[in-house]
Amino acid sequence: MLLVTDAGGFFFTDVRYDTQARDEVKGAKVIIARSAVMKALGEWIAAQRKRRRGWTIGIDAEHLTVAERKRLADLLPSGLRLRNAPPMVERARMVKEDAELARIRTAVQLGATLFDRALGVLRPGVREAEVAAEMEYAARRAGAEEMSFPTIIASGARSALPHGRATEQTVVPGGFVVCDFGVILAGYCSDQTRTVWVGATSAAKASSAAEKEARRAYEAVREAQEAAIAAVRPGVSVGEVDAAARKVLLKAGLGQYFTHSTGHGVGLEIHEAPKVAAGQKEVLRPGMVITIEPGVYFPGKWGVRIEDMVAVTEGGCEVLTPTSKDFLAV
C-alpha cells in the first residue's frame, strides 16, 4: 500500500518483501509491517496525532475492494474521512515516456514471434491447449517474465467467443482459430490477435462456399482495422477511432456482429486508459499506446478478430505490431 502525503510517500509492505522493497522502491520511505499491511497503515495514520485532524484520505477505488475500504475505515481514528480519489495515476500513465515506448516496442517484437510458433504447431487434431503451451514455453525461453493474460486459442465455434481461453478442444478443419496473446517484458505488456483459417489450401478446395464466406468476413474486419488505424492521430477522440472501424463493418452488413469496443490502452497493465469505444471523449495525445482490435462473431459458427498495438506520434501513429494481416489458411 502506498500512502502519499505532503511530507512524502510511504510504502507499506510485509516482511516477505523486506529486501525486495528496499531494493526496488524509489521515492518513498519503506515501512515493513509486522502484521497485516492494512492494519499497519491504519496504525501509522492514527499515530500522526498532530496532523490527523481534518485529514481527508483519497483512495484508489479502482484497486481497493469494498472489504478493504471498510477495513481501513474501521482502523482510522475519528475525524478522518475516506473519499474516492480521481484516477490520477491512470491518467498519468496514459502518455508514455520515450523509455517506456522503447520497452513496449521490445515487448511487442518478442510477442510477435509467438505467432510463428503457433503456426508451426497449428493443424487439425491438435488441442487448443497444446498450441497455447507451445507459445507460452517459447515466450519464457525468449525472456518474457510472463504472459500478459491467459493465452486465447479459440477454434471452430469457440472462435465466436471474444475471450475463449485455450481448452482441451481439438482444432478441426473448416473454421477459424483466433489467437490472442501477449507477453510482459521489463514490466510492460504486449497484446496481439491474429485469426487463421484451418482447412485445405489447394485451389480446388479453397473455392468452397464456407471459405469464401470466411474470406469476406475476414477482409471486412481487416478493412475496419486499417480504417481505425488511419484515424489515429493527435487531437482525435477515441470515440472517433471506434466509429471508423464500426462504419466499415456496418457498410459490410456486419455491424451487429461487432460486439465489443475497438481497443484499449496498454502499458504496465494489459488494460489501461483510454478505452477506445463508442462515445468516449478522451482525446489522443502523442505517447499514448492503444490496441486496435475490431472483430465479428457468429455464435455457434466462428469469429474473426485482428489486433495491433499502435503508438500515437506527433504526426499520426506508429503501428508497433510487425505481423502480416493477410488471410492465412493452414
Sequence and secondary structure as in RCSB ss.txt:
>XXXX:A:sequence
MLLVTDAGGFFFTDVRYDTQARDEVKGAKVIIARSAVMKALGEWIAAQRKRRRGWTIGIDAEHLTVAERKRLADL
LPSGLRLRNAPPMVERARMVKEDAELARIRTAVQLGATLFDRALGVLRPGVREAEVAAEMEYAARRAGAEEMSFP
TIIASGARSALPHGRATEQTVVPGGFVVCDFGVILAGYCSDQTRTVWVGATSAAKASSAAEKEARRAYEAVREAQ
EAAIAAVRPGVSVGEVDAAARKVLLKAGLGQYFTHSTGHGVGLEIHEAPKVAAGQKEVLRPGMVITIEPGVYFPG
KWGVRIEDMVAVTEGGCEVLTPTSKDFLAV
>XXXX:A:secstr
 EEEETTEEEEEEEGGGHHHHHHH  SEEEEEESS HHHHHHHHHHH TTT TT EEEE TTTS HHHHHHHHHH
S TT EEEE   HHHHHHHB  HHHHHHHHHHHHHHHHHHHHHHHH  TT BHHHHHHHHHHHHHHTT SEESSS
 EEEEGGGGGSTT    S B  SSEEEEEEE EEETTEE  EEEEEEES  STTGGG HHHHHHHHHHHHHHHHH
HHHHHH STT BHHHHHHHHHHHHHHTT GGG  S SEEE SSSSSEEEEE TT   B  TTBEEEE  EEEETT
TEEEE BEEEEE SSSEEE   S  S  B 
